């Protein structure tokens, strides 16, 4: 089982400073916009920018901050 999050990283320190969960349906909607190649489960880290970031923000309900770089990341589900 995987859980996925959109993560925001400070551009100066490169530290993660923000994240929000993304449900499976939203991930399936984002997949065609990403260069996933053979990663059907989207377990790799994907940079989000431009149109993909706008769509991720719409689906996850957040407003992108210009001082952050965003990624879509997968983690092992707890429990």
C-alpha positions as CSV (number, residue, x, y, z in Angstrom):
1,X,0.0,0.0,0.0
2,X,1.2,3.5,-0.9
3,X,0.3,6.9,0.2
4,X,1.2,9.9,-2.0
5,X,1.8,13.5,-1.1
6,X,2.5,16.7,-2.9
7,X,5.6,18.1,-1.1
8,X,6.9,21.6,-1.1
9,X,10.6,22.4,-0.8
10,X,12.2,25.7,0.1
11,X,14.2,26.8,-2.9
12,X,17.0,28.2,-0.7
13,X,17.5,25.5,1.9
14,X,16.0,22.6,-0.2
15,X,14.3,21.4,3.0
16,X,10.7,20.0,2.8
17,X,8.5,22.6,4.5
18,X,5.1,21.6,3.5
19,X,3.1,18.5,2.3
20,X,-0.5,17.4,1.7
21,X,-1.9,14.0,0.9
22,X,-3.2,13.2,-2.6
23,X,-5.8,10.5,-3.1
24,X,-5.5,7.7,-5.6
25,X,-8.1,9.2,-7.9
26,X,-6.2,12.4,-8.1
27,X,-2.9,10.5,-8.8
28,X,-4.6,8.7,-11.7
29,X,-5.7,12.1,-13.1
30,X,-2.1,13.4,-12.8
31,X,-0.4,10.4,-14.3
32,X,-1.0,11.2,-18.0
33,X,0.5,14.7,-17.4
34,X,3.7,13.2,-15.9
35,X,6.6,11.4,-17.7
36,X,6.0,8.1,-15.9
37,X,7.5,5.7,-18.5
38,X,7.3,2.2,-16.9
39,X,6.3,3.5,-13.4
40,X,2.7,2.4,-13.4
41,X,2.4,2.7,-9.6
42,X,4.0,6.2,-9.5
43,X,6.6,5.2,-6.8
44,X,9.2,7.6,-8.1
45,X,9.5,11.3,-7.2
46,X,8.0,13.6,-9.9
47,X,8.7,17.3,-10.2
48,X,5.6,19.4,-10.4
49,X,5.6,22.6,-12.4
50,X,3.5,24.5,-14.8
51,X,0.3,22.8,-15.9
52,X,1.0,19.7,-13.8
53,X,1.5,21.8,-10.7
54,X,-1.7,23.8,-11.4
55,X,-3.7,20.5,-11.8
56,X,-2.2,19.0,-8.6
57,X,-3.1,22.2,-6.7
58,X,-6.6,22.0,-8.0
59,X,-7.0,18.3,-7.1
60,X,-5.4,18.6,-3.7
61,X,-6.9,22.0,-2.8
62,X,-3.9,24.2,-2.2
63,X,-2.4,27.4,-3.6
64,X,1.2,27.0,-4.9
65,X,3.7,29.3,-3.2
66,X,6.3,30.9,-5.6
67,X,9.1,30.3,-3.1
68,X,8.6,26.5,-3.1
69,X,9.5,23.7,-5.5
70,X,6.9,20.9,-5.6
71,X,7.1,17.2,-6.0
72,X,4.7,14.2,-6.0
73,X,6.1,11.5,-3.8
74,X,5.1,8.0,-2.7
75,X,5.6,6.6,0.8
76,X,4.8,3.2,2.3
77,X,1.4,3.4,4.0
78,X,1.6,3.1,7.8
79,X,-0.3,0.4,9.6
